[in-house]
Amino acid sequence: MLDPELDAPARDALAQDARGQIEAKGDLKHENSWGLRKMAYEINHRTEADYRWMRFEAPSDLLDSLDHNLKIADGVLRFRIFKVDPGAPVIVPPAVTAAPGPRERSAQGARDDRGDSPDDSDE
């Protein structure tokens, strides 16, 4: 997750640097830029981040150096390195959409305070 206050070329340079490290010692399988998205919570007073995602195979020494370099890089808000099953499918995230409005409860599915449905009776 990259800082959205950096200009686009600077964010692209950070991603290119990580890509270069991966390709030098590992095998980049898939890369995707998810763009600017709202975060679940603020990080460094930011509510959005530029999400970049890379799937790769790498030896443990590359993981250690990548971890170190991303920790000290200005402009990286957060990153995670996960170990996944090589056969796991690559899932593309859904497009960003507007936040849904409040859910309306239907009269049929509504329950009163006791947890009973309106059709239930004690008779």
C-alpha positions as MATLAB code, in Angstrom:
seq = 'MLDPELDAPARDALAQDARGQIEAKGDLKHENSWGLRKMAYEINHRTEADYRWMRFEAPSDLLDSLDHNLKIADGVLRFRIFKVDPGAPVIVPPAVTAAPGPRERSAQGARDDRGDSPDDSDE';
ca = [
       0.000    0.000    0.000;
       1.640    3.176   -1.207;
       1.148    6.731    0.027;
      -1.342    8.477   -2.269;
       0.245   11.860   -1.524;
       3.264   10.838   -3.593;
       2.872   11.666   -7.257;
       2.106    8.779   -9.608;
       5.663    8.528  -11.033;
       7.106    8.221   -7.511;
       4.629    5.455   -6.623;
       5.419    3.695   -9.897;
       9.142    3.954   -9.094;
       8.586    2.272   -5.707;
       6.671   -0.551   -7.392;
       9.331   -0.834  -10.111;
      12.059   -1.089   -7.469;
      10.239   -3.941   -5.716;
       9.611   -5.615   -9.083;
      13.305   -5.298   -9.961;
      14.365   -6.914   -6.678;
      11.944   -9.783   -7.253;
      12.965  -10.365  -10.859;
      16.679  -10.270   -9.986;
      16.490  -13.252   -7.619;
      13.018  -14.717   -8.050;
      10.223  -15.251  -10.510;
       7.409  -12.690  -10.801;
       4.230  -14.630  -11.614;
       1.567  -11.916  -11.561;
       1.343   -8.200  -10.877;
      -1.681   -5.968  -10.527;
      -2.279   -2.338   -9.632;
      -5.585   -2.019   -7.781;
      -5.388    1.776   -7.739;
      -6.528    4.127   -4.995;
      -8.848    2.490   -2.483;
     -10.193    3.409    0.918;
      -8.469    1.685    3.808;
     -10.318    0.081    6.698;
      -8.491    2.401    9.109;
      -6.090    5.321    8.943;
      -2.369    4.761    8.590;
      -0.143    7.826    9.029;
      -3.229   10.054    8.780;
      -4.111    8.607    5.372;
      -7.543    7.141    4.614;
      -6.661    5.899    1.102;
      -3.740    4.029   -0.374;
      -2.501    3.019   -3.811;
      -2.709   -0.782   -3.689;
      -0.125   -2.819   -5.594;
      -0.141   -6.611   -5.628;
       2.571   -9.007   -6.769;
       2.666  -12.775   -6.754;
       6.111  -14.309   -7.034;
       8.376  -17.224   -6.195;
      11.544  -16.358   -4.317;
      14.251  -17.777   -2.069;
      14.172  -16.775    1.607;
      17.146  -14.388    1.258;
      15.138  -12.327   -1.250;
      12.200  -12.227    1.162;
      14.479  -10.935    3.918;
      15.983   -8.183    1.748;
      12.599   -7.213    0.285;
      11.133   -7.038    3.797;
      13.993   -4.799    4.942;
      13.838   -2.494    1.913;
      10.072   -2.030    2.079;
      10.236   -1.249    5.812;
      12.627    1.657    5.252;
      11.217    2.973    1.954;
       9.517    6.352    2.171;
       6.087    6.154    0.604;
       5.257    2.586    1.638;
       2.383    2.767    4.113;
       2.030   -0.962    4.688;
       3.048   -4.220    3.062;
       2.543   -7.911    3.682;
       4.389  -10.918    2.325;
       2.326  -14.122    2.370;
       3.319  -17.660    1.610;
       0.689  -19.223   -0.647;
       0.186  -22.584   -2.265;
       1.680  -22.409   -5.787;
      -1.471  -23.997   -7.209;
      -3.835  -21.479   -5.608;
      -5.757  -19.474   -8.197;
      -5.071  -15.783   -8.727;
      -8.189  -13.847   -7.771;
      -8.693  -10.379   -9.211;
     -10.423   -7.984   -6.779;
     -13.781   -6.466   -7.656;
     -13.909   -2.960   -9.084;
     -14.295   -0.105   -6.633;
     -17.952    0.807   -6.230;
     -19.893    3.338   -4.210;
     -20.637    2.349   -0.630;
     -24.021    0.630   -0.351;
     -26.831    2.460    1.392;
     -28.329    1.255    4.648;
     -29.983   -2.098    4.337;
     -33.700   -2.070    4.506;
     -35.261   -4.889    6.416;
     -38.210   -6.477    4.733;
     -41.388   -6.925    6.730;
     -41.229  -10.663    6.101;
     -37.720  -11.097    7.498;
     -38.027   -8.616   10.362;
     -37.748   -9.946   13.897;
     -38.886   -8.358   17.106;
     -36.676   -7.832   20.176;
     -37.100  -11.442   21.354;
     -35.701  -12.826   18.096;
     -39.052  -14.294   17.001;
     -40.359  -13.761   13.519;
     -43.709  -11.962   13.226;
     -45.416  -15.165   12.068;
     -44.384  -17.172   15.170;
     -46.939  -17.374   17.948;
     -47.235  -19.172   21.248;
     -50.707  -20.560   20.504;
];
